[in-house]
Amino acid sequence: MHNRGRMAELRLWISRFGLAALLIMLAVFVLDAQTQKKAPPKKKPTAAQRAALAKADSLRKVRQADSLRAVARAWAIADSTRRADSLARRAAELARIPRYRTIKQNAFGVGERLVFDVNYGMVTAGEAFMTVARTDSMFGRKVYRIEFGVNSLPSFSWIYKVEDRYLTFIDVEAIAPLRFEQHIREGGYSRDFTADFDQMRHVARTSEGEHPIPPYVHDILSAFYFARIVDYSKFAVGDTIGLHNFYKDKSHELIVRFLGRQELEIEAGTFRTIVVEPLVKEGGLFKSEGRIVIWLTDDERKVPVRVNTKVVIGSIDVELREYYGINGPLPSRIK
């Protein structure tokens, strides 16, 4: 009777809600039965098992740490390689950029002014001066502005009037000119000439054209100052230094020959001197037809105290009369 009642109830549910309702009821019965089953109790691990698990976990952590360190080392090596490559490329780029030489010197400095008598035979015909006037900036470089001038005295000007000016702008570090100017007024003759020296690209751009130049070419005035920074202490008579002098439209070889030492008495005092001879054909401070001989103080300053040169007619002696602003003591002065 009981079973027949169950079956009747089931047929009633099916007739009312269909087969889907039956499946839902079966699922509910199954879940209810599973939830009522007790889960088997977990067994506690033994001490040996706990130790094994701890060791395995420790090894896993060690392996993870080693992996992280390996990755970090790999990144560091890769980054270091990238940096090294970048630095190498930068160094190569810098190596291709022309750089000025650096020469340290104590022979002259800003404020030096030298005044000379210009003697033509037995007559004082004029006055000359050489001065390191100041420092300027030119083409992004610091330069000495050096001026040389010579004027005939009024008593001589009626015979032959001279008003010459030379300027050179010498790179403070390289001791090489970046610009040269010449303004000549002699009798009825005049000439104005300028040259800008691109010492890195070896080009002279003048008021008369553009011309190639050798490395660290000089104008005649800058060459005069460069001769002052040379160490002649170990020179023997006849030893030379080689320079290049640019004038008008080309460069000329300029050899400075060491002639020896001499004690010299002039108006400015008595000095031990070095005697040198520049062998130059063009662009001198005077229109030279023969030898030019220069006496420099035999010390670190190498101040010019006398210049003797041949001109068109006769010879000219230029002797130091006064000096100011020297870049240090003159131990070569005897009295």
ZIDAPE-V490135 format. One record per helix or strand. SS is the DSSP state (h for helix, s for strand). FROM is the first residue (numbers start at 0). LEN is the number of residues. Records with the same first field share a line. If there is no record, write none. Layout:
# ZIDAPE-V490135
SS=FROM-LEN  FROM-LEN
This chain:
# ZIDAPE-V490135
h=1-34  46-50  153-4  219-9
s=112-8  122-16  140-12  161-10  176-10  188-10  202-4  208-4  217-1  239-8  249-17  268-11  291-6  303-7  314-10  332-1
